[in-house]
């Protein structure tokens, strides 16, 4: 059974020039690209995307950061794609992320951890609709 997940190469990843590296790791793993777009997020889209964090102290900084430059949004498909991509991404805090993972290899700060991947089928459906309404 195949599933879909939303992946973002966040503005720090675009600035750092690792978009190709992230896509290459997704493809090497055997996951399939279903949609891909370079976007500048509107504030309201960013707030909706991170709505589960709206009460957190870092919410304002998170929205500033994710709207602060272009990002690359992708829909990725494959068997257990949600878990498969989160394994490629590594832990949220890049210092504790295992070397060999995207965050473990390319980042040091929790606020700039290069990629996002949906964390459940519910989030994946919601986030894919938000970024790619045409795939709904
Ligand atoms: P995830 O991206 O690994 O799913 P979440 O807990 O859903 O992690 O957090 C969403 C994003 O919010 C993280 O990727 C990170 O960039 C940011 N974030 C999480 N915790 C903190 C924090 O304590 N300070 C600053 N940013 C944070």
Backbone and ligand atoms as CSV (ligand in chain L), in Angstrom:
chain,resi,resn,atom,element,x,y,z
A,1,UNK,N,N,0.850,-1.211,0.000
A,1,UNK,CA,C,0.000,0.000,0.000
A,1,UNK,C,C,0.874,1.245,0.000
A,2,UNK,N,N,0.621,2.088,-0.993
A,2,UNK,CA,C,1.401,3.301,-1.132
A,2,UNK,C,C,0.725,4.434,-0.362
A,3,UNK,N,N,1.516,5.353,0.175
A,3,UNK,CA,C,0.937,6.560,0.783
A,3,UNK,C,C,1.732,7.774,0.336
A,4,UNK,N,N,1.151,8.945,0.608
A,4,UNK,CA,C,1.805,10.199,0.215
A,4,UNK,C,C,2.161,11.012,1.436
A,5,UNK,N,N,3.240,11.813,1.319
A,5,UNK,CA,C,3.633,12.713,2.389
A,5,UNK,C,C,4.032,14.057,1.795
A,6,UNK,N,N,3.880,15.112,2.589
A,6,UNK,CA,C,4.354,16.424,2.146
A,6,UNK,C,C,5.753,16.653,2.698
A,7,UNK,N,N,6.661,16.966,1.810
A,7,UNK,CA,C,8.044,17.303,2.191
A,7,UNK,C,C,8.275,18.768,1.845
A,8,UNK,N,N,8.924,19.495,2.738
A,8,UNK,CA,C,9.382,20.851,2.421
A,8,UNK,C,C,10.894,20.891,2.555
A,9,UNK,N,N,11.568,21.481,1.557
A,9,UNK,CA,C,12.939,21.936,1.777
A,9,UNK,C,C,12.761,23.391,2.183
A,10,UNK,N,N,12.980,23.666,3.467
A,10,UNK,CA,C,12.645,24.968,4.038
A,10,UNK,C,C,13.632,26.030,3.520
A,11,UNK,N,N,13.311,27.313,3.774
A,11,UNK,CA,C,14.159,28.374,3.210
A,11,UNK,C,C,15.648,28.234,3.532
A,12,UNK,N,N,15.987,27.673,4.677
A,12,UNK,CA,C,17.427,27.495,4.990
A,12,UNK,C,C,18.047,26.475,4.042
A,13,UNK,N,N,17.280,25.445,3.689
A,13,UNK,CA,C,17.781,24.420,2.762
A,13,UNK,C,C,17.984,24.979,1.358
A,14,UNK,N,N,17.057,25.861,0.943
A,14,UNK,CA,C,17.188,26.497,-0.374
A,14,UNK,C,C,18.416,27.412,-0.357
A,15,UNK,N,N,18.535,28.224,0.713
A,15,UNK,CA,C,19.694,29.146,0.842
A,15,UNK,C,C,21.011,28.402,0.851
A,16,UNK,N,N,21.013,27.258,1.523
A,16,UNK,CA,C,22.250,26.478,1.649
A,16,UNK,C,C,22.573,25.693,0.372
A,17,UNK,N,N,21.620,25.643,-0.549
A,17,UNK,CA,C,21.865,24.942,-1.810
A,17,UNK,C,C,21.834,23.433,-1.702
A,18,UNK,N,N,20.955,22.905,-0.822
A,18,UNK,CA,C,20.893,21.449,-0.671
A,18,UNK,C,C,19.582,20.843,-1.201
A,19,UNK,N,N,18.871,21.615,-2.033
A,19,UNK,CA,C,17.618,21.088,-2.606
A,19,UNK,C,C,17.910,19.807,-3.393
A,20,UNK,N,N,18.917,19.869,-4.261
A,20,UNK,CA,C,19.270,18.708,-5.080
A,20,UNK,C,C,19.665,17.517,-4.221
A,21,UNK,N,N,20.408,17.784,-3.172
A,21,UNK,CA,C,20.856,16.730,-2.248
A,21,UNK,C,C,19.646,16.041,-1.586
A,22,UNK,N,N,18.679,16.850,-1.146
A,22,UNK,CA,C,17.488,16.273,-0.490
A,22,UNK,C,C,16.701,15.438,-1.497
A,23,UNK,N,N,16.492,15.994,-2.695
A,23,UNK,CA,C,15.724,15.256,-3.709
A,23,UNK,C,C,16.457,13.972,-4.081
A,24,UNK,N,N,17.768,14.071,-4.199
A,24,UNK,CA,C,18.556,12.895,-4.538
A,24,UNK,C,C,18.388,11.776,-3.491
A,25,UNK,N,N,18.380,12.159,-2.208
A,25,UNK,CA,C,18.205,11.137,-1.161
A,25,UNK,C,C,16.806,10.512,-1.226
A,26,UNK,N,N,15.797,11.347,-1.530
A,26,UNK,CA,C,14.421,10.829,-1.660
A,26,UNK,C,C,14.368,9.818,-2.815
A,27,UNK,N,N,14.979,10.189,-3.931
A,27,UNK,CA,C,14.940,9.312,-5.110
A,27,UNK,C,C,15.761,8.039,-4.897
A,28,UNK,N,N,16.926,8.200,-4.266
A,28,UNK,CA,C,17.790,7.033,-4.005
A,28,UNK,C,C,17.075,6.002,-3.143
A,29,UNK,N,N,16.251,6.527,-2.211
A,29,UNK,CA,C,15.503,5.639,-1.313
A,29,UNK,C,C,14.460,4.832,-2.072
A,30,UNK,N,N,14.044,5.353,-3.238
A,30,UNK,CA,C,13.032,4.654,-4.039
A,30,UNK,C,C,11.662,5.307,-3.957
A,31,UNK,N,N,11.593,6.444,-3.246
A,31,UNK,CA,C,10.320,7.167,-3.180
A,31,UNK,C,C,10.113,7.931,-4.482
A,32,UNK,N,N,8.841,8.132,-4.823
A,32,UNK,CA,C,8.508,8.748,-6.107
A,32,UNK,C,C,8.053,10.200,-5.893
A,33,UNK,N,N,8.496,11.096,-6.789
A,33,UNK,CA,C,8.047,12.495,-6.719
A,33,UNK,C,C,6.717,12.615,-7.454
A,34,UNK,N,N,5.725,13.188,-6.766
A,34,UNK,CA,C,4.393,13.333,-7.351
A,34,UNK,C,C,4.106,14.789,-7.690
A,35,UNK,N,N,4.703,15.722,-6.934
A,35,UNK,CA,C,4.539,17.160,-7.194
A,35,UNK,C,C,5.751,17.875,-6.631
A,36,UNK,N,N,6.091,19.005,-7.256
A,36,UNK,CA,C,7.269,19.764,-6.816
A,36,UNK,C,C,7.096,21.219,-7.245
A,37,UNK,N,N,7.271,22.139,-6.293
A,37,UNK,CA,C,7.121,23.561,-6.626
A,37,UNK,C,C,7.948,24.436,-5.698
A,38,UNK,N,N,8.612,25.448,-6.305
A,38,UNK,CA,C,9.288,26.490,-5.515
A,38,UNK,C,C,8.241,27.545,-5.175
A,39,UNK,N,N,8.127,27.855,-3.872
A,39,UNK,CA,C,7.041,28.760,-3.439
A,39,UNK,C,C,7.550,29.772,-2.430
A,40,UNK,N,N,6.919,30.937,-2.431
A,40,UNK,CA,C,7.061,31.889,-1.327
A,40,UNK,C,C,5.760,31.827,-0.544
A,41,UNK,N,N,5.826,31.330,0.682
A,41,UNK,CA,C,4.582,31.113,1.436
A,41,UNK,C,C,3.972,32.414,1.931
A,42,UNK,N,N,2.660,32.509,1.825
A,42,UNK,CA,C,1.943,33.601,2.484
A,42,UNK,C,C,1.908,33.286,3.980
A,43,UNK,N,N,1.827,34.357,4.760
A,43,UNK,CA,C,1.799,34.198,6.221
A,43,UNK,C,C,0.642,33.296,6.667
A,44,UNK,N,N,-0.507,33.470,6.041
A,44,UNK,CA,C,-1.678,32.679,6.465
A,44,UNK,C,C,-1.493,31.193,6.141
A,45,UNK,N,N,-0.806,30.891,5.042
A,45,UNK,CA,C,-0.542,29.479,4.712
A,45,UNK,C,C,0.433,28.883,5.733
A,46,UNK,N,N,1.448,29.674,6.087
A,46,UNK,CA,C,2.447,29.213,7.067
A,46,UNK,C,C,1.776,28.972,8.421
A,47,UNK,N,N,0.896,29.891,8.819
A,47,UNK,CA,C,0.207,29.737,10.112
A,47,UNK,C,C,-0.696,28.508,10.100
A,48,UNK,N,N,-1.342,28.254,8.956
A,48,UNK,CA,C,-2.198,27.067,8.853
A,48,UNK,C,C,-1.343,25.794,8.884
A,49,UNK,N,N,-0.218,25.834,8.171
A,49,UNK,CA,C,0.655,24.660,8.130
A,49,UNK,C,C,1.126,24.268,9.537
A,50,UNK,N,N,1.502,25.289,10.328
A,50,UNK,CA,C,2.046,25.021,11.671
A,50,UNK,C,C,1.012,25.246,12.768
A,51,UNK,N,N,-0.297,25.080,12.453
A,51,UNK,CA,C,-1.336,25.439,13.435
A,51,UNK,C,C,-1.190,24.685,14.767
A,52,UNK,N,N,-0.669,23.454,14.739
A,52,UNK,CA,C,-0.534,22.707,15.997
A,52,UNK,C,C,0.475,23.373,16.944
A,53,UNK,N,N,1.309,24.280,16.415
A,53,UNK,CA,C,2.301,24.963,17.258
A,53,UNK,C,C,1.896,26.393,17.606
A,54,UNK,N,N,0.628,26.759,17.331
A,54,UNK,CA,C,0.244,28.179,17.445
A,54,UNK,C,C,0.374,28.729,18.863
A,55,UNK,N,N,0.340,27.856,19.864
A,55,UNK,CA,C,0.468,28.336,21.254
A,55,UNK,C,C,1.910,28.309,21.755
A,56,UNK,N,N,2.827,27.779,20.935
A,56,UNK,CA,C,4.227,27.631,21.400
A,56,UNK,C,C,4.951,28.975,21.359
A,57,UNK,N,N,5.915,29.161,22.245
A,57,UNK,CA,C,6.643,30.440,22.274
A,57,UNK,C,C,7.422,30.727,20.989
A,58,UNK,N,N,7.785,29.681,20.248
A,58,UNK,CA,C,8.595,29.893,19.037
A,58,UNK,C,C,7.737,30.065,17.780
A,59,UNK,N,N,6.396,30.117,17.942
A,59,UNK,CA,C,5.508,30.142,16.760
A,59,UNK,C,C,5.788,31.337,15.838
A,60,UNK,N,N,5.918,32.527,16.418
A,60,UNK,CA,C,6.161,33.733,15.606
A,60,UNK,C,C,7.446,33.609,14.810
A,61,UNK,N,N,8.513,33.156,15.474
A,61,UNK,CA,C,9.812,32.981,14.804
A,61,UNK,C,C,9.714,31.936,13.690
A,62,UNK,N,N,8.945,30.874,13.966
A,62,UNK,CA,C,8.792,29.787,12.999
A,62,UNK,C,C,8.102,30.305,11.728
A,63,UNK,N,N,7.060,31.097,11.917
A,63,UNK,CA,C,6.323,31.646,10.764
A,63,UNK,C,C,7.203,32.665,10.022
A,64,UNK,N,N,7.924,33.513,10.755
A,64,UNK,CA,C,8.864,34.458,10.113
A,64,UNK,C,C,9.878,33.697,9.261
A,65,UNK,N,N,10.415,32.642,9.842
A,65,UNK,CA,C,11.460,31.865,9.166
A,65,UNK,C,C,10.946,31.197,7.894
A,66,UNK,N,N,9.785,30.559,7.989
A,66,UNK,CA,C,9.286,29.763,6.853
A,66,UNK,C,C,8.755,30.653,5.719
A,67,UNK,N,N,8.427,31.917,6.063
A,67,UNK,CA,C,7.978,32.862,5.032
A,67,UNK,C,C,9.120,33.780,4.584
A,68,UNK,N,N,10.323,33.564,5.139
A,68,UNK,CA,C,11.435,34.499,4.924
A,68,UNK,C,C,12.208,34.306,3.631
A,69,UNK,N,N,11.800,33.365,2.811
A,69,UNK,CA,C,12.487,33.111,1.541
A,69,UNK,C,C,11.799,31.972,0.842
A,70,UNK,N,N,12.170,31.692,-0.390
A,70,UNK,CA,C,11.514,30.601,-1.114
A,70,UNK,C,C,11.797,29.237,-0.473
A,71,UNK,N,N,10.813,28.363,-0.577
A,71,UNK,CA,C,10.999,26.972,-0.152
A,71,UNK,C,C,10.586,26.064,-1.301
A,72,UNK,N,N,10.952,24.807,-1.188
A,72,UNK,CA,C,10.535,23.834,-2.195
A,72,UNK,C,C,9.586,22.842,-1.532
A,73,UNK,N,N,8.363,22.770,-2.080
A,73,UNK,CA,C,7.358,21.835,-1.567
A,73,UNK,C,C,7.278,20.642,-2.514
A,74,UNK,N,N,7.214,19.456,-1.927
A,74,UNK,CA,C,7.135,18.232,-2.730
A,74,UNK,C,C,6.080,17.301,-2.145
A,75,UNK,N,N,5.420,16.587,-3.007
A,75,UNK,CA,C,4.628,15.447,-2.551
A,75,UNK,C,C,5.375,14.202,-2.998
A,76,UNK,N,N,5.575,13.320,-2.031
A,76,UNK,CA,C,6.409,12.132,-2.233
A,76,UNK,C,C,5.553,10.909,-1.935
A,77,UNK,N,N,5.711,9.873,-2.722
A,77,UNK,CA,C,4.829,8.701,-2.609
A,77,UNK,C,C,5.639,7.411,-2.527
A,78,UNK,N,N,5.121,6.484,-1.770
A,78,UNK,CA,C,5.747,5.159,-1.708
A,78,UNK,C,C,5.200,4.389,-0.525
A,79,UNK,N,N,5.636,3.146,-0.343
A,79,UNK,CA,C,5.195,2.359,0.803
A,79,UNK,C,C,5.658,3.037,2.101
A,80,UNK,N,N,4.756,3.299,2.999
A,80,UNK,CA,C,5.068,3.953,4.285
A,80,UNK,C,C,5.939,5.201,4.084
A,81,UNK,N,N,5.540,6.019,3.092
A,81,UNK,CA,C,6.340,7.194,2.715
A,81,UNK,C,C,6.529,8.174,3.882
A,82,UNK,N,N,5.526,8.277,4.753
A,82,UNK,CA,C,5.611,9.240,5.867
A,82,UNK,C,C,6.778,8.863,6.777
A,83,UNK,N,N,6.778,7.600,7.181
A,83,UNK,CA,C,7.838,7.114,8.071
A,83,UNK,C,C,9.184,7.075,7.336
A,84,UNK,N,N,9.145,6.673,6.074
A,84,UNK,CA,C,10.393,6.567,5.296
A,84,UNK,C,C,11.067,7.927,5.179
A,85,UNK,N,N,10.276,8.986,4.901
A,85,UNK,CA,C,10.931,10.291,4.771
A,85,UNK,C,C,11.403,10.805,6.125
A,86,UNK,N,N,10.611,10.574,7.188
A,86,UNK,CA,C,11.051,11.066,8.508
A,86,UNK,C,C,12.340,10.374,8.939
A,87,UNK,N,N,12.526,9.130,8.518
A,87,UNK,CA,C,13.793,8.438,8.802
A,87,UNK,C,C,14.940,9.085,8.027
A,88,UNK,N,N,14.684,9.472,6.781
A,88,UNK,CA,C,15.727,10.176,6.006
A,88,UNK,C,C,16.039,11.533,6.639
A,89,UNK,N,N,15.012,12.214,7.176
A,89,UNK,CA,C,15.188,13.570,7.730
A,89,UNK,C,C,15.981,13.542,9.025
A,90,UNK,N,N,15.706,12.577,9.887
A,90,UNK,CA,C,16.361,12.520,11.197
A,90,UNK,C,C,15.604,13.330,12.236
A,91,UNK,N,N,16.148,13.344,13.460
A,91,UNK,CA,C,15.469,13.976,14.601
A,91,UNK,C,C,15.302,15.476,14.388
A,92,UNK,N,N,14.245,16.031,15.028
A,92,UNK,CA,C,13.935,17.468,14.894
A,92,UNK,C,C,15.131,18.338,15.268
A,93,UNK,N,N,15.805,17.989,16.376
A,93,UNK,CA,C,16.991,18.742,16.813
A,93,UNK,C,C,18.215,18.200,16.067
A,94,UNK,N,N,18.762,18.987,15.157
A,94,UNK,CA,C,19.818,18.463,14.272
A,94,UNK,C,C,21.090,18.046,14.992
A,95,UNK,N,N,21.312,18.583,16.195
A,95,UNK,CA,C,22.512,18.156,16.929
A,95,UNK,C,C,22.362,16.701,17.379
A,96,UNK,N,N,21.129,16.309,17.750
A,96,UNK,CA,C,20.952,14.900,18.129
A,96,UNK,C,C,20.557,14.016,16.953
A,97,UNK,N,N,20.302,14.613,15.789
A,97,UNK,CA,C,19.972,13.785,14.617
A,97,UNK,C,C,21.194,12.953,14.213
A,98,UNK,N,N,20.945,11.708,13.880
A,98,UNK,CA,C,22.037,10.790,13.528
A,98,UNK,C,C,22.752,11.259,12.257
A,99,UNK,N,N,24.082,11.323,12.277
A,99,UNK,CA,C,24.811,11.586,11.026
A,99,UNK,C,C,24.382,10.563,9.966
A,100,UNK,N,N,24.261,11.020,8.734
A,100,UNK,CA,C,23.718,10.144,7.686
A,100,UNK,C,C,22.300,10.540,7.341
A,101,UNK,N,N,21.615,11.186,8.313
A,101,UNK,CA,C,20.291,11.742,8.000
A,101,UNK,C,C,20.474,13.166,7.460
A,102,UNK,N,N,19.415,13.699,6.857
A,102,UNK,CA,C,19.513,15.050,6.268
A,102,UNK,C,C,19.845,16.065,7.357
A,103,UNK,N,N,19.075,16.053,8.445
A,103,UNK,CA,C,19.339,17.021,9.516
A,103,UNK,C,C,20.667,16.731,10.201
A,104,UNK,N,N,20.975,15.463,10.351
A,104,UNK,CA,C,22.242,15.068,10.984
A,104,UNK,C,C,23.447,15.491,10.168
A,105,UNK,N,N,23.281,15.592,8.871
A,105,UNK,CA,C,24.413,15.943,8.000
A,105,UNK,C,C,24.509,17.434,7.711
A,106,UNK,N,N,23.373,18.155,7.740
A,106,UNK,CA,C,23.405,19.522,7.191
A,106,UNK,C,C,23.001,20.627,8.152
A,107,UNK,N,N,22.662,20.334,9.399
A,107,UNK,CA,C,22.136,21.409,10.258
A,107,UNK,C,C,22.632,21.300,11.693
A,108,UNK,N,N,22.506,22.427,12.390
A,108,UNK,CA,C,22.931,22.508,13.796
A,108,UNK,C,C,21.882,23.119,14.710
A,109,UNK,N,N,20.914,23.824,14.138
A,109,UNK,CA,C,19.959,24.552,14.976
A,109,UNK,C,C,18.542,24.055,14.743
A,110,UNK,N,N,17.786,23.905,15.835
A,110,UNK,CA,C,16.428,23.347,15.729
A,110,UNK,C,C,15.520,24.220,14.855
A,111,UNK,N,N,15.744,25.533,14.895
A,111,UNK,CA,C,14.913,26.449,14.101
A,111,UNK,C,C,15.281,26.445,12.626
A,112,UNK,N,N,16.413,25.835,12.296
A,112,UNK,CA,C,16.853,25.793,10.889
A,112,UNK,C,C,17.307,24.373,10.574
A,113,UNK,N,N,16.303,23.505,10.455
A,113,UNK,CA,C,16.640,22.077,10.327
A,113,UNK,C,C,16.308,21.511,8.935
A,114,UNK,N,N,16.351,22.406,7.935
A,114,UNK,CA,C,16.418,22.055,6.502
A,114,UNK,C,C,15.129,21.499,5.895
A,115,UNK,N,N,14.515,20.512,6.555
A,115,UNK,CA,C,13.360,19.860,5.921
A,115,UNK,C,C,12.182,19.718,6.877
A,116,UNK,N,N,11.010,19.573,6.277
A,116,UNK,CA,C,9.788,19.185,6.983
A,116,UNK,C,C,9.257,17.924,6.325
A,117,UNK,N,N,8.714,17.014,7.110
A,117,UNK,CA,C,7.971,15.878,6.571
A,117,UNK,C,C,6.742,15.649,7.433
A,118,UNK,N,N,5.596,15.427,6.802
A,118,UNK,CA,C,4.357,15.179,7.561
A,118,UNK,C,C,4.584,14.068,8.582
A,119,UNK,N,N,3.866,14.162,9.726
A,119,UNK,CA,C,4.116,13.172,10.785
A,119,UNK,C,C,3.017,12.119,10.942
A,120,UNK,N,N,1.957,12.186,10.130
A,120,UNK,CA,C,0.879,11.177,10.224
A,120,UNK,C,C,0.071,11.231,8.926
A,121,UNK,N,N,-0.769,10.237,8.701
A,121,UNK,CA,C,-1.598,10.276,7.489
A,121,UNK,C,C,-2.567,11.450,7.555
A,122,UNK,N,N,-3.048,11.758,8.754
A,122,UNK,CA,C,-3.950,12.903,8.913
A,122,UNK,C,C,-3.230,14.199,8.516
A,123,UNK,N,N,-2.023,14.415,9.052
A,123,UNK,CA,C,-1.256,15.634,8.712
A,123,UNK,C,C,-0.911,15.655,7.233
A,124,UNK,N,N,-0.536,14.514,6.693
A,124,UNK,CA,C,-0.144,14.471,5.277
A,124,UNK,C,C,-1.315,14.917,4.406
A,125,UNK,N,N,-2.520,14.404,4.659
A,125,UNK,CA,C,-3.698,14.798,3.865
A,125,UNK,C,C,-3.937,16.297,3.973
A,126,UNK,N,N,-3.883,16.783,5.205
A,126,UNK,CA,C,-4.152,18.204,5.467
A,126,UNK,C,C,-3.100,19.084,4.773
A,127,UNK,N,N,-1.837,18.716,4.925
A,127,UNK,CA,C,-0.745,19.539,4.394
A,127,UNK,C,C,-0.690,19.477,2.855
A,128,UNK,N,N,-0.958,18.314,2.285
A,128,UNK,CA,C,-0.960,18.200,0.809
A,128,UNK,C,C,-2.069,19.086,0.237
A,129,UNK,N,N,-3.241,19.090,0.876
A,129,UNK,CA,C,-4.346,19.952,0.409
A,129,UNK,C,C,-3.981,21.427,0.496
A,130,UNK,N,N,-3.231,21.768,1.562
A,130,UNK,CA,C,-2.840,23.170,1.772
A,130,UNK,C,C,-1.846,23.635,0.700
A,131,UNK,N,N,-0.883,22.803,0.362
A,131,UNK,CA,C,0.168,23.190,-0.582
A,131,UNK,C,C,-0.202,22.902,-2.038
A,132,UNK,N,N,-0.938,21.837,-2.252
A,132,UNK,CA,C,-1.293,21.433,-3.625
A,132,UNK,C,C,-2.784,21.102,-3.682
A,133,UNK,N,N,-3.642,22.147,-3.611
A,133,UNK,CA,C,-5.089,21.892,-3.586
A,133,UNK,C,C,-5.547,21.054,-4.764
A,134,UNK,N,N,-4.841,21.151,-5.869
A,134,UNK,CA,C,-5.253,20.407,-7.069
A,134,UNK,C,C,-5.064,18.894,-6.897
A,135,UNK,N,N,-4.252,18.461,-5.931
A,135,UNK,CA,C,-4.067,17.016,-5.702
A,135,UNK,C,C,-5.112,16.469,-4.739
A,136,UNK,N,N,-5.711,17.401,-3.938
A,136,UNK,CA,C,-6.735,17.122,-2.917
A,136,UNK,C,C,-7.051,15.678,-2.803
L,1,LIG,P1,P,9.271,18.081,13.082
L,1,LIG,O1,O,9.564,19.138,12.038
L,1,LIG,O2,O,10.454,17.185,13.321
L,1,LIG,O3,O,7.983,17.331,12.818
L,1,LIG,P2,P,7.863,19.591,15.157
L,1,LIG,O4,O,7.931,19.292,16.612
L,1,LIG,O5,O,6.561,19.337,14.445
L,1,LIG,O6,O,9.092,18.862,14.461
L,1,LIG,O7,O,8.236,21.148,15.008
L,1,LIG,C1,C,8.047,21.810,13.798
L,1,LIG,C2,C,9.227,22.703,13.535
L,1,LIG,O8,O,9.251,23.745,14.508
L,1,LIG,C3,C,10.582,21.998,13.678
L,1,LIG,O9,O,10.993,21.367,12.490
L,1,LIG,C4,C,11.508,23.130,14.048
L,1,LIG,O10,O,11.989,23.812,12.896
L,1,LIG,C5,C,10.598,24.070,14.826
L,1,LIG,N1,N,10.787,23.881,16.274
L,1,LIG,C6,C,10.388,22.827,17.030
L,1,LIG,N2,N,10.744,22.993,18.310
L,1,LIG,C7,C,11.368,24.201,18.369
L,1,LIG,C8,C,11.974,24.957,19.437
L,1,LIG,O11,O,11.988,24.530,20.599
L,1,LIG,N3,N,12.529,26.153,19.088
L,1,LIG,C9,C,12.522,26.644,17.805
L,1,LIG,N4,N,11.970,25.950,16.777
L,1,LIG,C10,C,11.403,24.755,17.056
